[in-house]
Amino acid sequence: MSDIPAFPTAQYADGVRPSGFDNGMTLHDYFAAKAMQAMLARTPWDESGVSYAQLTGNAYQMADAMMLSREL
């Protein structure tokens, strides 16, 4: 579920990509980054009282919910 590429790329006809080329971030990571961006835009970081660990945890919880919603 969480290894779906955020920005899939075309493969060559034989199914092989050029060496050193990959899909980059996963859709799960992309959702988490977008959630974190929204959280930071809503509350000034220095006034939030939230640690980096809490922020990223909350962002990934939201990303988890978004991934589950895609399955509905």
C-alpha positions in Angstrom: 0.0 0.0 0.0 2.6 2.6 1.0 5.1 1.8 -1.8 3.0 3.2 -4.7 5.1 5.9 -6.5 3.9 9.5 -6.2 5.1 10.3 -9.7 5.2 7.1 -11.8 7.4 7.1 -14.8 7.1 5.2 -18.1 9.1 2.1 -18.6 10.9 1.1 -21.7 9.3 -1.5 -23.9 11.3 -4.3 -22.3 10.2 -3.2 -18.8 13.6 -1.9 -17.8 14.4 1.7 -16.8 17.8 3.2 -17.3 20.2 2.5 -14.6 20.2 4.8 -11.6 16.6 5.9 -12.4 13.7 5.2 -10.0 10.3 6.5 -9.1 11.4 8.7 -6.3 9.1 9.3 -3.3 6.1 7.2 -2.6 2.5 8.4 -2.7 2.4 7.9 1.1 5.4 10.2 1.6 3.9 12.7 -0.7 0.7 12.8 1.2 2.6 13.2 4.5 4.6 16.1 3.1 1.5 17.8 1.9 -0.2 17.2 5.3 2.9 18.6 7.1 2.9 21.7 4.8 -0.7 22.4 5.7 -0.1 22.0 9.4 2.8 24.4 9.3 0.9 26.9 7.3 -2.0 26.9 9.8 0.0 27.5 13.0 3.3 29.4 13.4 5.9 26.8 14.2 7.3 28.6 17.2 3.9 29.0 18.7 2.6 25.4 18.1 4.4 23.7 21.0 4.8 20.6 18.7 8.1 18.8 18.3 9.4 17.7 15.0 8.7 14.1 16.0 5.1 14.9 16.8 4.6 16.9 13.6 5.9 14.2 11.4 4.0 11.5 13.3 0.8 13.6 12.8 1.6 14.1 9.1 2.1 10.3 8.6 -1.1 9.5 10.5 -3.0 11.8 8.1 -1.2 10.2 5.2 -2.2 6.8 6.5 -5.9 8.0 6.5 -5.5 9.3 2.9 -4.1 6.0 1.7 -7.0 4.1 3.3 -9.5 6.5 1.8 -8.1 5.6 -1.7 -9.2 2.0 -1.1 -12.8 2.8 -0.5 
